[in-house]
Amino acid sequence: MTKDRYFILTAVVLVLIVIVASLPVPLLVNAAKYAQVGREILVNHDWINLTIGGEAYDQKPPMLFWLAAVMFSVFGYSASAYKISVITVSLLGIYSTYRLGKFFYGKETGLLAALFWGTSLGYLHFHNDIHTDTMMVSFVVFSVWQFMAYFKERKWYQFILGAVGVGLSMVTKGPVGLLIPAFAVGASLLVHKQWRDIFNLRWLVAALIVGIIIIPALLGLFRQFGLEGIKFYFWTNNMGRVTGSYQGTNNDYSFYIHTSLYMLLPWTVFLVVAMFDEIKSLVRLKKSEIKTVEVANIAAVVFFLGILSVAKQKNPHYMLSAIPFMFIITAKWTVRNFAREQFAKKAKVISVINKVVTVLFLAMIPFMSAFFFPETRILYWIIVVLMAGGAVYFVLRKIDLKKQMLMLLLASSALLFTINYNMLPNMCKYETSIEAAEIFNKMAEPGATLNIYGEKARLWELLFYSDSYGTYLQTPEMLDDFLPHPGAWIYTTEAGYAEMQEKGIEMEVAHEFTEHKKVTSQSINFLNPNKRASRFQKMYLLILR
């Protein structure tokens, strides 16, 4: 099925349409923050000591920022260059998913797993809203593939590459990059009783390789924060999120179960059936069969998501590194359920449910493009009508697995294209921090800087899109230390403006924004044009005198 070149070409074209539509969408919040760190690497001519808004930065290791800096140095500062750079690295993750799936279950499963991953909502959304997890997942699955191949084929370079993958994972997000390779490879060696491989000095070589790779991250943290920076990297930033002592108050232990239901769209139905079949298969396993069973993928998923589930801080992007392994399991059972006659009834039920999912996808599009934000561009309607029409064609017919996948791809691509081409650009018009940066770029005097004032404002896009960025003043005390600073520009909330007035600060209102709404805090009332005005906030762009 996946050997059909036309099928694969169609899937690639649909994904490219969605991705191309996402490239001009502005970077916001953390995605803009990480891009700004990369920008400051070039401005400071310092690839080791990271900064954000001119202040020392310790939250994440430098790999993503290095990549951003390289792309910015070649193509200039743009969201598109940043996104394309991460997508390029992610091709390694898709290929590694294919090779790992093929290694365990054959080419058909490997291709299907890679297709599931590269066309899923979790993949496409978080290559628009970029996080360090977006990049780490590629190194994680690459590492597991190389290690598993080594313990079967015994080629020395595979072990070295596996260790390099772990090192790159850790220099992208920290020690959490070690967890999945450890769970997957460790569980496989334990179940198959490969004691000589478990207790082997070669792991010291792996540790040395990883240590060398993460030196730049540790060096930057030590220079800027001393031993506390090293502690933060190895302990606080990881265990603090688990215990809630650093960040987090979420006690929903089922968070990643219900989150996966939409993160893995449009393949969720296949996943649910596959995970049920996988668990049932493992429960029924006989002792004599244990040595032949593959446990690396299920161990990566269960143990990693188990830790994430008990952690006090939870975010959808945290689970990205587990998704390729979930899709390998999904691909394995999808191939079996649709290839064997005894599963014909189950396959038919899956097909019916997926048709319902397709109809729901298509039903959402008119609300977005005809009611929420009416779309008038002809190009949009041509593309969406073609995609939706193809999906409807398959809904009305009896379909095999290949046609079922095309149906879901067409419907999900039409929906995601609508979100990227229509919804997000329209919502970003109300994210006035970007407009504020544009006003500053046109009107500011040479040498002026654009700054943020407000607790938890997280308006990092203001810095990224300004020609001369300043800093983030999070508290009144930080503002006091910043003053007096005549000529500086400050973007703040209505409450922040009131505080500055109370302090008697001499300033001029360069622009008052009366229709501000953060893209990350949407509501049905805001999306409804008839009630949108009730959800607006005021923001102020000020010039200190």
Summary of the structure (lengths in Angstrom):
residues: 545
radius of gyration: 24.9
end to end distance: 68.3
largest distance: 80.5
contacts: 1836
relative contact order: 0.10
helix: 69%
strand: 7%
